Amino acid sequence: MPHNNTSDSNDHPSPALITFEGVQKTYDGENLVVKDLNLTIRQGEFVTLLGPSGSGKTTCLMMLAGFEVPTSGDIFLREQRLNSVPPHKRNFGMVFQNYALFPHMTVEENIRYPLKTRKMPAAEADRKVARILDMIQLRDFAKRRPTQLSGGQQQRVALARSLVFEPQLVLMDEPLGALDKQLREQMQLEIKHIHDQLGLTVVFVTHDQSEALTMSDRVAVFNDGVIQQIDTPSNLYEHPANAFVAQFIGENNTLTGRIESVEGQQCRARFGDGFITGALIGPGLAVGDATRLSIRPERVKLNGSARQLPNRLQARVREFIYLGDHLRVRCELAGNDEFMARVPVDDFETGMQPGDMVELGWRDEDVRALNAS
């Protein structure tokens, strides 16, 4: 029976559904694609595996699906060891980016297919298909073939087919990658609503951080085969565990510096030509250590808004980027000419020009001193 030795910190009342214990994967016998993975996914959770290409997230999903076998370690479904259980006996729903619909079948027949293979009685199958067609709002399209549907509609059918047999776990591998931005955002909310309605457990793979933040209860950020941090979206954004997570989740400014003093969770750090800022200190750092200071653009205030703040310094404006409800102001600060401030349109002081000097400011608690490497 698995024991729970996960790296997450989120106390959750639901029982563990999936447990990875010391899982490693190598394809060539030398390079580990996944390194010593310990992870618990609880019943009813929406967990996203997020990371750049080659970080190990898709390999984890494929091992969970049964298409890949761990080189070492174990994967459990509750108390059952899954390592040698073939994919079709795991009874998981799967949704892929390419939809994988049967072109010769109608929408209804595609959705019914998993019920047919499970030899479900016709009346019960009819009821389940009708319910899921209503849920994805495609009842009027039931007799159409996939080629007569838009990309978004095809993706809904693929989703319905993976859900109709009420699997205990649904695995999704970049399922929205082929959709345009507006449709993608709409589908993110639809999948989340279906997850909530049916009480599903979902493991979702993406490299799109905004998608992960929008949909997930928890996000596991992968890099180089290792989970860097697993946490709620807000904790990942506000309290990144290291410099990689800070850079990968959301937009982020980085300044290189050195820790001058430490008091509890706070520190003072020196950067640029003798500038000093207060900051929250990250794990494992001490006085004298090199650090990367992480500041979100929306936490940086300009001119009048900066006057009451404890950390103020001069910067030169390089560029304005207009984005409708806000502007991104690119500045040169302490040798970083990509330092961004995000300013709501209503707060923007008109008359500011590229080349002007501005005063930037931020609060101590809006800066995190993180590992330098």
C-alpha positions in Angstrom: 0.0 0.0 0.0 1.4 3.4 -0.9 2.4 5.9 1.7 1.9 9.6 1.1 5.3 11.2 0.8 4.4 14.0 -1.6 6.0 17.4 -2.1 2.8 19.3 -1.8 1.7 21.4 1.1 -2.1 21.6 0.5 -4.1 19.8 3.2 -7.1 18.4 1.5 -9.8 16.2 3.0 -10.3 14.0 -0.1 -8.6 10.6 -0.2 -5.6 9.9 -2.5 -6.6 8.5 -5.8 -3.2 8.4 -7.6 0.2 8.1 -5.9 3.6 8.3 -7.7 6.3 6.8 -5.5 9.9 7.4 -6.4 9.1 7.1 -10.1 11.9 7.5 -12.6 11.9 7.1 -16.4 14.7 6.8 -18.9 14.5 5.9 -22.6 18.2 5.4 -23.2 19.4 4.0 -19.9 21.5 7.1 -19.2 19.4 10.3 -19.1 16.4 10.4 -16.7 13.4 12.2 -18.3 11.6 11.9 -14.9 13.6 11.9 -11.7 12.4 10.5 -8.4 8.8 11.7 -8.7 6.6 11.6 -5.6 3.2 13.0 -6.2 -0.3 12.5 -4.8 -3.5 13.4 -6.7 -6.6 13.4 -4.6 -10.1 12.4 -5.6 -12.0 15.2 -7.3 -8.9 17.3 -7.9 -8.0 19.2 -11.1 -4.2 18.9 -11.2 -2.2 20.4 -14.1 1.3 19.3 -15.0 3.0 22.4 -16.4 6.4 22.9 -17.8 8.5 23.6 -20.9 9.0 21.1 -23.7 11.1 18.1 -22.5 10.5 18.8 -18.8 8.9 15.4 -18.2 5.3 16.3 -17.8 3.9 14.4 -20.8 6.0 11.3 -19.9 4.4 11.4 -16.4 0.9 11.4 -18.1 1.9 8.6 -20.4 3.1 6.5 -17.5 -0.2 7.2 -15.7 -2.2 6.2 -18.9 -0.1 3.0 -19.2 1.5 3.9 -22.6 4.9 4.1 -20.9 6.2 2.0 -18.0 8.3 3.5 -15.1 12.0 2.5 -15.2 11.8 2.4 -11.4 9.3 3.3 -8.7 5.6 2.7 -8.5 2.3 4.2 -9.5 -0.8 3.4 -7.5 -4.5 3.8 -8.1 -5.7 3.8 -4.4 -4.1 0.5 -3.2 -3.7 -1.0 -6.6 -0.2 -1.0 -8.2 -0.7 0.2 -11.8 2.8 -0.5 -13.3 1.9 -3.6 -15.2 -1.9 -2.9 -15.8 -2.5 -2.3 -19.6 -4.1 1.0 -20.6 -7.5 -0.5 -21.6 -7.8 -2.0 -18.1 -7.2 1.2 -16.2 -10.6 2.6 -17.2 -9.3 6.2 -17.5 -10.7 8.8 -19.9 -8.2 10.3 -22.3 -8.4 13.5 -24.4 -5.6 14.3 -26.9 -4.9 17.4 -28.9 -5.7 15.7 -32.2 -9.2 14.6 -31.0 -8.8 11.1 -32.5 -12.5 10.9 -33.5 -13.8 8.2 -35.8 -14.5 10.0 -39.1 -17.1 7.4 -40.3 -19.2 7.7 -37.1 -21.7 10.5 -36.2 -21.2 12.6 -33.1 -23.6 10.4 -31.2 -21.9 7.1 -32.3 -18.4 8.5 -31.4 -19.7 9.3 -27.9 -21.5 6.0 -27.5 -18.4 4.0 -28.6 -16.9 3.6 -25.1 -20.3 2.4 -23.7 -20.6 -0.1 -26.6 -17.1 -1.6 -25.9 -18.2 -1.9 -22.2 -21.4 -3.7 -23.3 -23.6 -1.2 -21.5 -27.4 -1.9 -21.9 -28.9 0.3 -24.7 -31.4 2.2 -22.5 -28.7 3.2 -20.0 -26.3 4.1 -22.9 -29.0 6.3 -24.5 -29.5 8.2 -21.2 -25.8 8.8 -20.7 -25.2 9.9 -24.3 -28.2 12.3 -24.1 -27.0 13.8 -20.8 -23.5 14.4 -22.0 -24.7 15.9 -25.4 -26.7 18.4 -23.4 -23.8 19.2 -21.2 -21.5 20.0 -24.2 -24.5 21.7 -26.0 -24.3 19.6 -29.1 -27.6 17.7 -29.0 -28.6 19.4 -32.4 -25.3 18.1 -33.9 -25.8 14.4 -32.8 -26.2 13.1 -36.4 -23.3 15.0 -37.9 -19.9 13.5 -38.7 -16.7 15.1 -37.3 -15.8 16.7 -40.7 -19.0 18.7 -40.5 -18.0 20.3 -37.1 -15.7 23.1 -36.2 -12.5 22.5 -34.2 -14.1 23.5 -31.0 -17.1 21.3 -31.6 -14.8 18.3 -32.4 -12.9 18.9 -29.2 -16.2 18.9 -27.2 -17.1 15.6 -28.8 -13.7 14.2 -27.8 -14.2 15.5 -24.3 -17.7 13.9 -24.1 -16.4 10.6 -25.3 -13.8 10.5 -22.6 -16.4 11.4 -19.9 -19.5 9.4 -20.9 -18.5 6.2 -19.2 -17.9 8.2 -16.0 -14.2 7.2 -15.5 -12.6 7.6 -12.1 -9.8 9.7 -13.8 -9.6 11.8 -16.9 -6.2 12.5 -18.5 -5.9 15.4 -20.9 -2.7 16.0 -23.0 -2.7 19.6 -24.4 -6.3 19.2 -25.4 -6.8 22.8 -26.4 -3.6 23.3 -28.3 -5.1 23.4 -31.7 -7.8 26.0 -30.9 -7.7 29.8 -31.4 -7.3 32.0 -28.4 -10.9 33.0 -27.8 -12.2 29.4 -28.3 -9.4 28.1 -26.1 -10.4 30.4 -23.3 -14.1 29.4 -23.6 -13.2 25.7 -23.6 -11.0 26.1 -20.5 -14.0 27.4 -18.5 -16.3 24.7 -20.0 -13.9 21.9 -19.0 -13.6 23.4 -15.5 -17.5 23.6 -15.2 -17.8 20.0 -16.3 -15.2 18.9 -13.8 -17.1 20.7 -11.0 -20.5 19.3 -12.1 -19.4 15.7 -12.4 -16.9 15.7 -9.5 -14.2 14.3 -11.8 -10.5 13.8 -11.1 -8.5 15.4 -13.9 -4.8 15.4 -14.7 -4.2 18.0 -17.4 -0.9 18.6 -19.3 0.0 22.0 -20.8 2.9 24.3 -21.4 0.5 27.3 -21.2 0.8 28.9 -17.8 -2.4 31.0 -18.1 -4.3 27.9 -18.9 -2.9 26.1 -15.9 -3.7 29.1 -13.6 -7.3 29.4 -14.9 -8.3 25.7 -14.6 -6.4 24.0 -11.8 -6.9 23.3 -8.1 -3.1 22.7 -8.0 -0.3 23.0 -10.5 2.9 20.9 -10.6 5.6 23.0 -12.3 8.1 20.7 -14.0 11.6 21.4 -15.1 14.3 19.0 -16.1 12.3 15.9 -14.9 11.7 17.3 -11.4 8.7 19.0 -9.9 10.0 22.4 -8.8 6.8 23.3 -6.9 3.3 22.0 -6.6 0.8 24.4 -5.2 -2.4 26.4 -5.8 -2.3 28.9 -8.7 -2.3 31.9 -6.4 0.6 30.5 -4.2 2.7 29.7 -7.3 2.2 33.2 -8.5 2.6 35.1 -5.2 5.1 32.7 -3.5 7.3 31.0 -6.1 9.7 28.5 -4.5 12.6 29.4 -6.8 13.7 31.6 -9.7 12.6 29.1 -12.3 9.0 29.1 -11.0 9.0 32.9 -10.7 10.1 33.2 -14.4 7.8 30.5 -15.7 4.5 31.5 -14.0 3.3 34.9 -15.2 5.3 37.9 -16.2 8.3 38.7 -13.9 11.1 41.2 -13.5 14.5 39.9 -12.4 17.3 41.9 -10.8 20.6 40.2 -9.8 21.9 41.1 -6.3 23.3 39.9 -3.0 21.7 39.4 0.4 22.9 42.2 2.8 21.0 41.3 6.0 18.3 38.9 7.1 15.6 39.4 9.8 13.1 36.5 10.1 11.4 36.1 6.7 12.6 39.6 5.5 15.9 40.6 4.1 17.7 43.6 2.5 19.4 43.0 -0.8 21.8 45.1 -2.8 21.6 45.3 -6.6 22.9 47.5 -9.4 25.0 50.5 -8.4 24.4 50.2 -4.7 20.6 50.2 -4.7 19.1 48.4 -1.7 15.6 47.0 -1.4 13.6 45.1 1.2 12.3 41.7 0.1 10.9 38.4 1.4 13.7 35.9 1.5 13.3 32.6 -0.4 14.3 29.1 1.0 18.0 28.3 1.6 19.4 31.9 1.3 21.7 33.6 3.9 23.7 36.8 4.2 26.3 37.2 1.5 24.5 34.9 -1.0 23.9 35.9 -4.6 20.2 36.3 -5.4 17.7 37.0 -8.1 15.1 39.5 -7.0 11.7 38.8 -8.5 9.1 41.6 -8.9 5.8 41.3 -10.8 5.2 44.2 -13.2 1.8 45.0 -11.7 3.5 45.6 -8.3 5.8 48.3 -9.7 4.4 51.8 -9.2 5.4 54.9 -11.2 6.0 58.5 -10.1 3.0 59.8 -8.0 1.9 56.3 -7.1 5.5 55.5 -6.0 6.0 58.4 -3.6 4.7 56.7 -0.4 6.6 53.4 -1.0 9.7 52.3 0.9 11.8 51.3 -2.1 12.1 54.1 -4.7 14.6 54.6 -7.5 15.1 56.3 -10.8 14.7 54.6 -14.1 14.6 55.6 -17.8 11.6 54.9 -19.9 12.4 53.0 -23.1 9.0 52.0 -24.6 5.2 52.1 -24.0 3.2 49.0 -25.1 -0.6 49.7 -25.2 -2.8 46.7 -24.3 -6.3 48.2 -24.0 -7.0 48.3 -20.2 -3.3 48.8 -19.3 0.1 49.8 -20.6 3.3 48.0 -20.2 6.1 50.5 -19.6 9.5 49.1 -20.4 12.3 50.8 -18.4 16.0 50.6 -18.0 16.8 50.0 -14.3 20.1 48.9 -12.7 21.4 47.4 -16.0 18.2 45.7 -16.9 16.6 47.4 -19.9 13.6 44.9 -20.0 12.3 46.0 -16.6 8.5 46.2 -16.9 5.8 48.2 -15.0 2.2 47.4 -15.7 0.1 50.5 -15.4 -3.8 50.7 -15.6 -4.8 53.1 -18.4 -6.6 55.3 -15.8 -3.5 55.7 -13.7 -1.2 56.6 -16.6 0.3 60.0 -16.5 -0.1 61.4 -20.1 2.8 63.4 -21.4 5.4 60.8 -20.4 7.8 60.1 -23.3 10.4 57.4 -24.1 13.7 58.7 -22.8 12.1 60.4 -19.7 13.4 59.6 -16.2 10.7 58.2 -13.9 10.6 57.2 -10.2 9.7 53.5 -9.7 8.6 52.2 -6.3 7.5 48.9 -4.7 6.7 47.5 -1.3 9.1 45.1 0.5 6.6 42.3 0.4 6.2 42.5 -3.4 9.8 41.5 -3.9 11.1 37.9 -3.4 14.8 37.2 -3.0 15.3 33.8 -4.7 18.1 31.5 -5.7 20.6 32.9 -8.1 21.0 29.8 -10.3 
